[in-house]
Amino acid sequence: MKTATLTCWVLALAADGASAQFCGLSFVEGFTNFSNEGGWVWSGTFQAGIGSGGVPGFYLRSEPLTMSTPELHSTQDSVFTGGFPGLGVTSVGVDLQSFVADASACVQPLTLTLDHDGGTPGVPGDDRFVYFVSSQSVPCADGTWHSFTIDVPSQEVTLPPGWMPDPASPLGPDATWNLVLSGVSSVRWSFGDPQTTYAPAMWRLGADNLRIAFNDGPSSYCTAKVNSQLCAAAIEWVGSPSASAGGPFFITAAQMINRQNGILFYGLAPQGVPFQGGVLCVASPVKRTPVQSSGGNPPPDDCSGAYLFDFNAWIQGGQDPALVPGVTVYAQYWSRDPAAASFTSLSNAVRFTICP
């Protein structure tokens, strides 16, 4: 996911909403070479860009600090801000890992908050926000990265189910929703419900692959299994899923065991249940694509393997008549891992909606 699939063309057109006419785009900030589109920061603590160990490679890490509700937030006007309805925003996401976390605090939910500064960043009195408290808890210190994606139905004119308005807003819930979405000034990921007070705890946290999807563009979700070489496979994509476009839509996986057979499998619904020592992110019935070899270095085993599959060729080749425009697909890689207890490895997953 270290390659941004949103082009400069879309960034240039963002102001007038023309990008809303283009289906299936997403943008990912993977902090590669210490980039930071959006100016993401961990609140209250020193942070550092780290060149390895992310999903894959670079990531943004906070240093240990005692706090009740850690928060990651954007600080700059960027592709992550603006008029979400005109841009056609449909989801935002992030990959998170806790390196140090009090186990008792890991029950806190992950919350997404969208802020509107009223056009006066220096005057907090007119700020408003809306927020969504996820059903998923923040990650504990379990040695792996977790992918979170939350739908942002920006085309809705009434407050969507699950979303909550700023309790201090003098406007009604629907009016608050429309005001905030008309000009999002910051995106915040909080380790807890903003309306709940938590006991202070020690945290050291990592963030990677901050992403925003437009018109049902791709986004990752779920959790990869740590393989026998202590790597977590990272699913990525390049292009836009389409039933007719001439270009490819590549779904790839990096940090896989070298020289092993693997497959991309997919279905039409998500899930997250234990499976072969990892997490099965796709609900039955599932369909398999052809077996591939991960390639990579010669033996011994390492994490140099990778897979690549052109899903547009699969759609347009007619192998699955269920793959038509408007259908949302959920896909995950499985591969052999001879040194693992289950002899298998699993990536995290990607979801995307097929464009015309």
C-alpha positions in Angstrom: 0.0 0.0 0.0 3.0 2.3 -0.2 2.0 3.5 -3.7 -0.6 6.2 -3.7 -3.3 5.3 -6.2 -4.8 8.8 -6.2 -3.2 10.8 -9.0 -2.2 14.5 -9.0 -5.0 15.0 -11.5 -7.6 14.3 -8.8 -5.8 16.5 -6.3 -6.0 19.4 -8.8 -9.7 18.9 -9.4 -10.6 18.4 -5.8 -11.7 22.0 -5.3 -14.5 21.8 -7.8 -15.6 18.3 -7.0 -14.8 16.9 -10.5 -13.1 13.9 -8.9 -16.5 12.7 -7.8 -17.1 11.6 -11.4 -14.2 9.2 -11.3 -14.9 5.8 -9.8 -12.7 3.6 -7.6 -9.9 5.9 -6.5 -8.1 5.9 -3.2 -5.1 7.6 -1.7 -2.7 6.1 0.8 -0.1 7.9 2.9 2.5 5.2 3.8 5.2 7.6 5.1 7.7 6.3 2.5 10.9 8.3 2.8 9.4 10.2 5.6 6.5 11.7 3.5 3.5 12.8 5.5 0.6 14.0 3.4 -1.9 15.5 5.9 0.7 16.3 8.6 -0.3 13.4 10.8 0.8 13.6 14.4 0.4 11.6 17.6 -0.9 14.1 20.2 1.0 14.7 23.4 4.1 12.8 22.6 7.3 13.0 20.6 7.1 10.9 17.4 9.5 9.6 14.8 9.4 8.3 11.3 10.7 4.7 11.2 12.2 3.2 8.0 11.3 -0.4 8.6 8.8 -2.6 10.3 5.7 -1.0 8.8 3.2 -2.5 6.3 5.6 -2.5 4.6 8.6 -0.3 5.4 8.1 3.2 6.8 5.7 4.1 9.5 5.0 6.8 12.1 5.7 5.9 15.8 5.0 7.7 19.0 7.3 7.4 22.0 6.1 6.0 25.3 3.8 8.3 27.2 1.1 7.9 29.9 -2.3 9.2 28.6 -5.9 8.2 28.8 -6.9 8.6 25.2 -4.1 8.6 22.6 -5.0 10.3 19.4 -3.6 10.5 15.8 -4.8 13.5 13.8 -4.1 15.4 10.6 -2.8 18.9 10.9 -2.7 20.3 7.3 -5.1 20.9 4.5 -4.6 18.0 2.2 -6.3 15.2 0.3 -7.8 14.1 3.7 -9.7 17.4 4.1 -12.2 19.5 2.2 -15.8 19.1 1.1 -16.4 15.4 1.4 -19.7 15.3 -0.6 -18.2 17.0 -3.6 -15.1 14.7 -3.4 -17.2 11.6 -3.2 -15.5 10.3 -0.1 -16.8 6.9 0.9 -14.3 5.7 3.6 -11.2 6.4 5.6 -8.8 4.0 7.1 -5.6 3.4 9.0 -3.2 0.6 10.0 -2.3 0.6 13.8 0.0 -1.3 16.1 0.4 -0.9 19.8 4.0 -1.6 20.9 3.3 -0.8 24.5 -0.2 -0.9 25.9 -1.8 -1.7 29.2 -4.0 -4.8 28.6 -6.8 -3.3 30.6 -6.9 -0.3 28.2 -7.2 -2.4 25.1 -10.9 -2.7 25.5 -11.2 1.0 24.5 -12.9 1.4 21.1 -11.3 3.1 18.2 -13.1 6.3 17.2 -13.0 8.3 14.0 -13.8 12.0 14.4 -14.2 14.5 11.6 -13.7 18.2 12.5 -15.0 21.4 11.0 -13.1 24.6 12.2 -15.8 27.0 11.0 -13.3 28.6 8.7 -11.6 30.2 11.6 -8.8 27.8 12.8 -7.8 30.2 15.6 -11.3 30.5 17.1 -12.3 27.1 18.7 -15.7 28.4 19.8 -17.3 27.8 16.4 -15.7 24.3 15.8 -18.0 21.3 15.3 -17.4 17.6 14.9 -19.1 14.3 14.2 -17.7 10.9 15.3 -18.1 7.2 14.9 -17.3 4.8 17.7 -16.1 1.5 16.1 -17.3 -1.9 17.3 -13.6 -2.9 17.1 -11.3 -2.3 20.1 -7.9 -0.6 19.7 -5.0 -3.0 19.1 -3.2 -4.5 22.1 0.5 -5.1 22.1 0.2 -8.3 20.1 3.1 -7.9 17.6 1.1 -7.2 14.5 -0.6 -4.5 12.5 -4.3 -4.1 12.4 -6.2 -2.5 9.4 -9.2 -0.4 10.2 -11.6 1.1 7.7 -14.7 3.1 8.6 -17.4 4.1 6.0 -18.0 7.8 5.6 -21.3 8.0 3.6 -20.7 11.6 2.5 -23.6 11.6 0.1 -26.1 11.2 2.9 -27.9 14.3 4.0 -29.2 12.9 7.3 -26.9 11.7 10.1 -26.1 8.1 9.1 -26.6 5.2 11.6 -23.7 4.9 14.1 -22.5 8.5 13.7 -22.9 10.9 16.6 -23.0 14.7 16.4 -21.0 17.2 18.5 -23.0 17.3 21.8 -22.2 21.0 22.1 -23.5 21.9 18.6 -26.5 24.3 18.6 -27.6 22.7 15.4 -29.6 19.5 15.0 -27.9 16.2 14.3 -28.5 16.4 10.5 -27.4 20.0 10.2 -24.3 19.3 12.2 -23.5 16.4 9.9 -23.9 18.5 6.8 -21.9 21.4 8.2 -18.9 19.2 9.1 -18.9 17.2 5.9 -19.1 20.4 3.8 -15.6 21.3 5.0 -13.7 18.7 7.0 -10.6 20.4 8.5 -9.1 17.5 10.3 -9.4 13.7 10.7 -8.8 12.2 14.1 -8.3 8.6 15.2 -8.8 8.3 19.0 -8.1 5.3 21.3 -11.5 5.6 23.1 -14.9 7.1 23.0 -14.5 10.9 23.1 -17.4 11.2 25.5 -15.9 8.7 28.0 -13.1 9.3 30.6 -10.5 6.6 30.9 -7.8 5.9 33.4 -4.3 6.9 32.3 -2.2 4.1 30.8 1.2 3.8 29.2 1.1 3.7 25.3 3.7 3.4 22.5 1.9 3.4 19.1 2.5 3.1 15.4 0.5 4.2 12.4 0.8 3.4 8.8 -1.2 3.6 5.5 -3.5 6.5 6.4 -6.0 6.2 3.5 -9.1 7.8 2.0 -11.3 6.3 -0.6 -13.5 8.1 -3.2 -16.6 6.6 -4.9 -16.1 3.2 -3.3 -12.4 3.0 -4.0 -10.3 0.2 -2.4 -9.3 0.1 1.2 -7.7 -2.6 3.4 -9.2 -4.1 6.5 -8.7 -7.0 9.0 -5.4 -8.3 10.4 -2.5 -10.2 8.8 -0.9 -13.3 10.4 2.7 -12.9 11.6 4.5 -15.6 9.6 7.4 -17.9 10.7 9.9 -15.3 9.7 8.2 -12.7 11.9 6.7 -10.7 9.0 3.1 -9.6 8.5 2.0 -9.8 4.9 0.9 -6.5 3.5 -1.9 -6.4 0.9 -1.6 -3.5 -1.6 -3.2 -2.4 -4.8 -2.5 -0.3 -7.9 -5.2 0.9 -10.3 -9.0 1.0 -10.2 -11.3 -2.1 -10.3 -13.4 -1.9 -13.5 -15.6 -4.1 -15.7 -14.5 -2.3 -18.8 -11.4 -0.2 -18.3 -8.4 -1.2 -20.3 -5.9 -0.8 -17.5 -5.1 -3.4 -14.8 -6.2 -3.4 -11.2 -3.3 -5.2 -9.4 -3.8 -6.7 -6.0 -0.4 -7.5 -4.5 1.0 -8.9 -1.2 4.5 -8.1 0.1 6.5 -9.6 3.0 5.5 -13.2 2.1 7.6 -16.3 2.6 9.8 -16.7 -0.5 9.4 -19.5 -3.1 6.0 -20.7 -1.8 2.7 -21.3 -3.6 -0.2 -19.0 -2.8 -3.6 -17.8 -4.0 -5.8 -14.8 -3.8 -9.3 -15.8 -2.7 -12.3 -13.5 -2.5 -16.0 -13.3 -1.6 -18.9 -10.9 -1.4 -18.9 -10.3 2.4 -16.3 -9.7 5.1 -15.7 -11.4 8.4 -13.0 -11.7 11.0 -12.8 -15.2 12.5 -9.8 -17.3 13.7 -8.4 -19.5 10.9 -5.1 -21.5 10.7 -3.5 -19.4 13.4 -4.6 -16.1 11.8 -7.8 -14.3 10.8 -10.1 -15.3 7.9 -11.2 -11.9 6.6 -13.6 -13.1 3.9 -17.0 -14.8 4.4 -18.1 -17.9 2.6 -18.7 -18.7 -0.1 -15.2 -17.9 -1.4 -13.7 -18.3 -4.8 -10.0 -18.9 -5.6 -7.9 -17.4 -8.3 -5.0 -19.5 -9.9 -2.0 -20.7 -7.8 1.0 -18.4 -8.0 4.6 -18.7 -6.7 5.9 -15.9 -4.4 9.4 -15.9 -6.0 11.9 -14.0 -3.9 15.3 -15.0 -2.7 16.7 -18.6 -2.9 16.6 -20.6 0.4 16.7 -20.2 3.3 13.2 -18.9 4.1 12.8 -15.1 4.4 10.2 -12.4 3.7 11.2 -11.6 0.2 8.2 -13.3 -1.5 5.4 -11.4 -3.1 2.2 -12.0 -5.1 0.5 -10.0 -7.9 -2.9 -10.6 -9.5 -4.7 -8.5 -12.1 -8.3 -8.5 -10.9 -9.5 -6.5 -13.8 -8.4 -9.3 -16.2 -10.3 -11.7 -14.0 -13.4 -9.6 -14.0 -13.3 -9.0 -17.7 -12.4 -12.5 -18.6 -15.8 -13.7 -17.4 -14.5 -16.4 -14.9 -17.1 -15.2 -12.4 -20.4 -13.9 -13.7 -21.2 -12.4 -10.2 -18.5 -9.8 -10.7 -20.5 -6.9 -12.2 -20.4 -3.1 -11.7 -21.6 -2.1 -8.2 -20.6 -5.4 -6.5 -18.3 -5.0 -3.5 -15.5 -7.6 -3.3 -13.5 -8.7 -0.3 -10.1 -10.4 -1.0 -7.2 -11.9 0.9 -4.0 -13.8 0.1 -3.2 -17.3 1.5 0.1 -19.0 1.1 2.3 -21.9 2.3 4.6 -21.3 5.3 6.4 -24.6 5.9 7.9 -23.5 9.2 4.6 -22.3 10.7 2.5 -24.5 13.1 -0.3 -24.5 10.6 2.0 -24.5 7.5 0.2 -21.5 6.2 0.3 -17.7 6.0 -2.5 -15.1 5.6 -2.4 -11.4 4.6 -4.8 -8.8 5.7 -7.6 -8.1 3.2 -8.8 -5.5 0.7 -12.3 -4.4 -0.2 -13.3 -2.6 -3.3 -16.4 -2.0 -5.5 -16.4 -2.8 -9.2 -16.7 0.3 -11.4 -18.4 0.3 -14.8 
